[in-house]
């Protein structure tokens, strides 16, 4: 069932023959919440009801008869039998239901007032209200505030079934008269009053413990934080990585050369312009640090001055090379931090604004924007969001699934290339590669001069340093069981420790990664299907044909390093306090044009902090009950 939520996606359904031709965006990410998550939510709701039911404040009211009115005050619940069942879960087409089934209660209150029987008599006494076999059903839908903050709005609420009986006592000669004559009317009015009170309390409970926390979920996610999370997967064998500082590379904020700011495209729809401006306003504080141009940026500027023309077009790609499986020491997180400076991604964000919602009796799905934008460059991705973007069949569901389309991934690569964020660094400290960058070496060593004698002749006893940048935006094709990536770049060679550039080689590569989740690790293998050097080689006067042996060595080394890591597997762990949602048992899989991420979620620790900011700091019974459930 795919039903667009009116307040989120607009009242007009998209056309069947393509994306909606309106200002409303379409989702590129979908989140599906499954039965396991709602089982936890039901358990939490059960604990909340048990804890708070005796703390419900019942307002004073009055009952009026023909003979007069009496005020009912000091109402309190003196006895309550917990519901036989409490359920919080999805119902079609796009709603959530909170249902309390089969509970009893006993309420007492004080009476005061006067009754007119020929003359006016003051009365007092007690009222007793008994409820048996009652149920309360409340339905909600997912809404957004004017600030794009999600919350649950109550649609319907009512007491169902059972009986509610109200009787008075202690009114003297009027006791039997009031009970016999007005007992049914008192019971009906009491039922209405209690329904209003209980529904107001249900709304308050959901607001306080669910909506308030929904509002705290981020509307954007930093690409830098996502990259840090991915890289941290190798940390288990490298405990010193946490102390590794990022390399001192920075951005060029001069708005010249590579970093020129693009104005709004005239083709941008009004909504797109407003969306981009609002997103920049909300995140401008996240990217206010201004750095001086660094070594890498200066090197790229110098390279552009020498080569002012547009990037060299990549040659036609082929798919005829086979994988060569070799084993070497795998990459660690420290290696990856040195190879790629994630600080260059700090201006990139993924929009996780909610756009639509749908539900079945087993799951609740939310459409997420998935658009990628940069706080340093305006404009839109040339890629088109998928439409229709349906959820895949998945018989082995965990509590939550995140389905990411290739649109989001390729848009990220597009903006990263466009803002010069995709820069990579290799030097003598890079494991498995560093020794190869020696310009001269002994008989029992292997170095670059074994392949290219001219390097050792010109710069004996030195080490080379490499900076790699993209010539065009990389692209990813997601297939069943893996991904295919196309990457065109330029490698600039420097004498390490100086800014002396000694050459450059432009290249295009196509590689395939087959991967699957095994035992909490993402394992697989990489095959470089194609690696070619462009004709514009500027390297010691050599041509691309002269560098054929060097090209083969690079291909084998890259495959060895990547497959060493993939064969061991990348731990799928997110044990960090920085995440607002507590994931565990993560599973990653690849399907046609989508990346499927599945995980169980510790909903209690996601909603409530037990270490100082708990909603129930002195309630061990509630904590143990929810955890046990």
Beta strands, then each sheet from edge to edge (+ up, - down):
strand 1: 29-33
strand 2: 61-65
strand 3: 68-81
strand 4: 85-91
strand 5: 95-116
strand 6: 120-144
strand 7: 150-160
strand 8: 163-169
strand 9: 220-222
strand 10: 348-351
strand 11: 354-359
strand 12: 364-368
strand 13: 372-374
strand 14: 400-405
strand 15: 423-426
strand 16: 464-470
strand 17: 475-479
strand 18: 482-495
strand 19: 501-518
strand 20: 521-533
strand 21: 538-539
strand 22: 570-571
strand 23: 583-591
strand 24: 594-601
sheet 1: 11+ 12- 1+ 14- 24+ 23-
sheet 2: 2+ 3- 5+ 4-
sheet 3: 2+ 3- 5+ 6- 7+
sheet 4: 2+ 3- 5+ 6- 8+
sheet 5: 9+ 10- 13+
sheet 6: 15+ 16- 18+ 17-
sheet 7: 15+ 16- 18+ 19- 20+ 22-
sheet 8: 15+ 16- 18+ 19- 21+
end
